[in-house]
Amino acid sequence: MTNLRDITRRATIVTTALIVGLTASYAPSQAAEGEARTTITDHPGAPGTMLQQFEDLTGRPVGDLDKVLAVDTGGRTLTGDQLAALATGKEVDGVKVVGTIPGSRDVLGTTMADLADGAYDGSGDSGTATSLLFSSSTPDGREWCLTMCVASGKTIWQCLLSRRTGDLIFTLDLAGSTTIGGTKAAFEKANGVAVDGPYTVDTLVGDGEPSADEIKMLLDGKDIESMRRVATVDRPDPEWALADIADKSGVVYAKTKGHLFTLNLPILGKILVFCVSQDGGKTWKCSAKQWGGF
């Protein structure tokens, strides 16, 4: 019989996986908040063990190792944005990049100590850097994982995982025949979670497709200049096709039509999904993000 400790552990793992999968770059100011963590005792194969532990913890792949950066952070825990900046070759105030190592299976099989001087040479006896930054990407290139490991002792490394997908949780091109229920299913498949709703759908119209920055604003619950909200429907029918929502909402013809859906994810809260079409509903581009409130 499953005991209470097993049930609690499973619930913790599921909750952590949801948080890691959805914080993306829309994350707290400190990367350590709301992110998965693990502690590694250094040994041959420690980098590979660390990444495997994160896969087991989150239930999702961390991807193929792209590169490892040995950095001196001055004892600080870096934010998600700082980790991303370092991984893309940008400078971060107060952080010194000691060395960069291309990702490979051999690197996964070495020790943390061997990588700490920024060069994979098999020596394993240098401790120049205080932190190691592992960057990896999933095979389809949509998702990007950043793993920061900080030396807390001669052989102990504390690591945290920051999973990023850019500013949007998912971006999909959908055929015009897709229904509201199909859009929800695509979101769930892309993120590996089940959501409730949609509770509402707002219809927006305009003359042109909104910019990426405007889409970000919509997903933050704000209004934009290029499109205006003209209708809101509560509890829309999942069988409605995206192309029919405007008509069913009493909206006349417009060159560009967009729909903003409100979903709910247990524990994490509100999710906003925005779909826009410029060809009369034949194709749709959809994006989504966890809503952080006004």
C-alpha positions as CSV (number, residue, x, y, z in Angstrom):
1,M,0.0,0.0,0.0
2,T,1.3,3.5,-0.8
3,N,2.2,5.4,2.3
4,L,1.6,9.1,3.0
5,R,5.3,9.9,2.6
6,D,5.2,8.5,-1.0
7,I,2.1,10.4,-1.8
8,T,3.6,13.6,-0.5
9,R,6.8,13.1,-2.4
10,R,4.9,12.5,-5.6
11,A,2.8,15.6,-5.1
12,T,6.0,17.7,-4.4
13,I,7.6,16.4,-7.6
14,V,4.5,17.2,-9.7
15,T,4.2,20.7,-8.2
16,T,7.9,21.4,-8.9
17,A,7.6,20.2,-12.5
18,L,4.7,22.5,-13.1
19,I,6.6,25.5,-11.6
20,V,9.7,24.7,-13.6
21,G,7.8,24.2,-16.8
22,L,5.9,27.5,-16.6
23,T,8.0,30.1,-15.0
24,A,10.0,30.4,-18.2
25,S,11.7,33.9,-18.4
26,Y,8.7,35.4,-16.7
27,A,10.4,34.5,-13.5
28,P,11.0,36.0,-10.0
29,S,14.0,38.4,-9.6
30,Q,16.1,35.6,-8.2
31,A,16.5,32.5,-10.4
32,A,16.6,30.4,-7.2
33,E,12.9,31.2,-6.5
34,G,10.4,28.7,-7.8
35,E,13.1,26.6,-9.6
36,A,14.1,23.0,-9.2
37,R,17.2,22.4,-7.2
38,T,19.6,19.5,-6.6
39,T,22.9,18.8,-4.8
40,I,25.7,16.9,-6.4
41,T,28.7,15.2,-4.7
42,D,31.5,15.6,-7.3
43,H,32.5,12.4,-9.0
44,P,33.4,11.2,-12.5
45,G,30.2,11.8,-14.5
46,A,28.8,14.4,-12.0
47,P,27.6,16.8,-14.8
48,G,25.6,14.0,-16.5
49,T,24.2,12.9,-13.1
50,M,23.1,16.4,-12.3
51,L,21.2,16.8,-15.6
52,Q,19.6,13.4,-15.2
53,Q,18.4,14.3,-11.7
54,F,16.7,17.4,-13.1
55,E,15.0,15.2,-15.8
56,D,13.8,12.8,-13.1
57,L,12.7,15.7,-10.8
58,T,10.7,17.6,-13.5
59,G,9.6,14.7,-15.7
60,R,10.7,16.6,-18.7
61,P,13.9,16.5,-20.8
62,V,16.6,19.1,-20.2
63,G,17.9,18.7,-23.7
64,D,21.3,18.4,-25.3
65,L,24.2,20.1,-23.7
66,D,25.3,23.1,-25.8
67,K,28.1,24.5,-23.6
68,V,29.5,25.0,-20.1
69,L,30.7,28.3,-18.8
70,A,33.0,28.5,-15.8
71,V,32.2,31.9,-14.1
72,D,33.2,33.8,-11.0
73,T,30.0,35.4,-9.6
74,G,31.6,36.9,-6.6
75,G,29.5,34.6,-4.4
76,R,26.1,35.8,-5.8
77,T,23.2,33.8,-7.1
78,L,22.4,35.1,-10.5
79,T,18.9,35.9,-11.9
80,G,17.4,34.1,-14.8
81,D,18.1,37.1,-17.1
82,Q,21.7,37.2,-16.0
83,L,22.1,33.5,-16.7
84,A,20.6,34.0,-20.1
85,A,22.8,36.9,-20.8
86,L,26.0,34.9,-20.0
87,A,24.8,32.0,-22.1
88,T,24.4,34.2,-25.1
89,G,27.9,35.8,-24.7
90,K,26.9,39.0,-23.1
91,E,28.6,40.6,-20.1
92,V,27.1,40.8,-16.6
93,D,28.4,43.3,-14.1
94,G,30.4,41.8,-11.4
95,V,30.7,38.4,-13.1
96,K,33.9,37.1,-14.7
97,V,33.8,34.4,-17.3
98,V,36.8,32.1,-16.6
99,G,36.3,29.9,-19.6
100,T,33.9,28.3,-22.1
101,I,33.7,24.6,-22.9
102,P,31.7,23.2,-25.9
103,G,29.1,20.6,-24.8
104,S,29.8,16.9,-25.5
105,R,29.2,13.5,-24.0
106,D,32.8,13.6,-22.7
107,V,32.1,16.7,-20.8
108,L,29.1,15.0,-19.1
109,G,31.4,12.2,-18.0
110,T,34.0,14.4,-16.3
111,T,33.9,16.0,-12.8
112,M,32.7,19.5,-11.8
113,A,36.3,20.2,-10.5
114,D,37.7,19.5,-14.0
115,L,35.4,22.1,-15.5
116,A,35.9,24.7,-12.9
117,D,38.9,26.3,-14.6
118,G,37.0,26.7,-17.9
119,A,38.9,24.0,-19.8
120,Y,38.2,20.3,-20.1
121,D,41.6,18.8,-19.7
122,G,41.0,15.8,-17.4
123,S,43.0,17.2,-14.5
124,G,40.1,17.7,-12.1
125,D,42.3,19.6,-9.6
126,S,41.5,23.2,-10.4
127,G,38.9,25.3,-8.5
128,T,39.3,28.6,-10.3
129,A,35.6,29.3,-10.8
130,T,32.9,29.6,-8.1
131,S,30.1,28.6,-10.5
132,L,29.4,26.5,-13.6
133,L,26.6,27.5,-16.0
134,F,25.3,24.6,-18.2
135,S,23.2,25.6,-21.2
136,S,21.2,23.1,-23.1
137,S,18.3,23.0,-25.6
138,T,15.7,20.4,-26.5
139,P,15.9,18.8,-30.0
140,D,13.2,21.0,-31.5
141,G,15.0,24.1,-30.3
142,R,11.9,25.6,-28.6
143,E,13.0,25.1,-25.1
144,W,16.2,26.2,-23.4
145,C,17.5,25.1,-20.0
146,L,20.0,27.0,-17.9
147,T,21.6,25.1,-15.0
148,M,23.7,27.0,-12.5
149,C,25.9,25.0,-10.1
150,V,27.7,26.7,-7.2
151,A,30.5,25.1,-5.2
152,S,29.6,25.0,-1.5
153,G,32.5,22.8,-0.5
154,K,35.4,21.0,-2.1
155,T,33.3,18.2,-3.5
156,I,29.7,19.5,-3.1
157,W,27.9,21.5,-5.8
158,Q,24.4,23.0,-5.3
159,C,22.6,23.3,-8.6
160,L,19.4,25.0,-9.8
161,L,17.5,24.7,-13.0
162,S,16.0,27.6,-14.9
163,R,13.9,26.5,-17.8
164,R,13.2,29.2,-20.4
165,T,11.2,29.4,-23.6
166,G,11.7,33.0,-24.3
167,D,8.9,35.3,-23.1
168,L,6.1,33.0,-24.2
169,I,5.2,29.6,-22.9
170,F,4.3,28.3,-26.4
171,T,3.9,29.6,-29.9
172,L,2.0,27.5,-32.4
173,D,0.6,28.0,-36.0
174,L,-2.9,26.5,-36.1
175,A,-5.1,25.6,-39.0
176,G,-8.4,27.6,-39.3
177,S,-10.5,24.5,-38.5
178,T,-9.0,24.4,-35.0
179,T,-11.6,24.7,-32.2
180,I,-11.3,26.4,-28.9
181,G,-11.0,22.9,-27.4
182,G,-8.2,22.1,-29.9
183,T,-6.3,25.3,-29.0
184,K,-6.5,24.3,-25.3
185,A,-5.3,20.8,-26.1
186,A,-2.4,22.2,-28.1
187,F,-1.4,24.4,-25.1
188,E,-1.6,21.4,-22.8
189,K,0.5,19.2,-25.1
190,A,3.2,21.9,-25.5
191,N,3.5,22.3,-21.7
192,G,2.7,18.9,-20.4
193,V,0.0,20.2,-18.1
194,A,-3.8,20.2,-17.8
195,V,-5.7,23.5,-17.5
196,D,-9.2,24.5,-16.7
197,G,-11.4,26.7,-18.9
198,P,-11.3,28.8,-20.9
199,Y,-13.4,30.9,-18.7
200,T,-13.7,33.9,-21.0
201,V,-12.7,34.8,-24.6
202,D,-12.2,38.4,-25.6
203,T,-12.4,39.3,-29.3
204,L,-10.1,42.1,-30.6
205,V,-10.0,43.7,-34.0
206,G,-7.6,45.8,-35.9
207,D,-6.0,46.7,-39.3
208,G,-2.7,44.9,-38.8
209,E,-1.0,42.1,-36.9
210,P,0.2,43.2,-33.5
211,S,3.9,43.4,-32.8
212,A,5.8,41.0,-30.6
213,D,5.9,43.7,-27.9
214,E,2.2,44.3,-28.2
215,I,1.5,40.6,-27.8
216,K,3.5,40.6,-24.7
217,M,1.4,43.5,-23.4
218,L,-1.8,41.5,-24.2
219,L,-0.5,38.5,-22.3
220,D,0.2,40.8,-19.4
221,G,-3.5,41.8,-19.4
222,K,-2.9,45.3,-20.9
223,D,-4.5,47.0,-23.9
224,I,-2.6,47.8,-27.1
225,E,-3.0,50.5,-29.7
226,S,-3.2,48.3,-32.8
227,M,-6.2,46.3,-31.7
228,R,-9.3,47.1,-29.6
229,R,-11.5,44.7,-27.6
230,V,-15.0,44.6,-29.0
231,A,-16.6,41.6,-27.3
232,T,-16.3,39.2,-24.4
233,V,-18.0,35.8,-24.0
234,D,-18.0,33.9,-20.8
235,R,-17.5,30.1,-20.9
236,P,-17.2,29.8,-24.7
237,D,-18.2,26.5,-26.2
238,P,-15.1,24.2,-26.7
239,E,-16.6,23.1,-30.1
240,W,-16.5,26.6,-31.6
241,A,-14.0,27.0,-34.4
242,L,-11.6,30.0,-33.9
243,A,-12.8,31.4,-37.2
244,D,-16.4,31.5,-35.9
245,I,-15.8,33.2,-32.5
246,A,-16.1,36.7,-33.9
247,D,-19.4,36.0,-35.6
248,K,-20.8,34.3,-32.5
249,S,-19.8,37.3,-30.5
250,G,-21.6,39.7,-32.8
251,V,-18.4,41.2,-34.3
252,V,-18.5,42.6,-37.9
253,Y,-15.7,42.0,-40.4
254,A,-12.2,43.2,-39.6
255,K,-8.9,42.7,-41.4
256,T,-7.2,41.3,-38.3
257,K,-9.1,39.4,-35.6
258,G,-7.6,38.2,-32.3
259,H,-9.0,36.2,-29.4
260,L,-7.7,36.3,-25.9
261,F,-8.5,33.3,-23.8
262,T,-8.4,33.1,-20.0
263,L,-7.4,29.6,-18.6
264,N,-6.5,28.4,-15.1
265,L,-3.7,26.2,-14.0
266,P,-4.0,24.6,-10.6
267,I,-1.5,26.0,-8.1
268,L,0.0,28.5,-10.6
269,G,-3.2,30.4,-11.4
270,K,-4.3,32.3,-14.5
271,I,-2.9,31.7,-18.0
272,L,-3.6,34.0,-21.0
273,V,-3.6,32.6,-24.5
274,F,-3.8,35.0,-27.5
275,C,-4.6,33.8,-31.1
276,V,-4.5,36.2,-34.1
277,S,-5.4,35.7,-37.8
278,Q,-5.0,38.0,-40.8
279,D,-6.5,35.7,-43.5
280,G,-10.1,35.4,-42.4
281,G,-9.5,32.6,-40.0
282,K,-7.6,30.2,-42.3
283,T,-4.5,30.2,-40.1
284,W,-3.9,31.4,-36.5
285,K,-0.8,32.2,-34.5
286,C,-1.2,31.5,-30.8
287,S,1.0,32.5,-27.9
288,A,0.6,32.1,-24.1
289,K,2.0,33.2,-20.8
290,Q,1.4,32.9,-17.1
291,W,-0.4,36.0,-16.0
292,G,1.3,37.9,-13.2
293,G,-1.5,40.3,-12.4
294,F,-1.5,44.1,-13.0
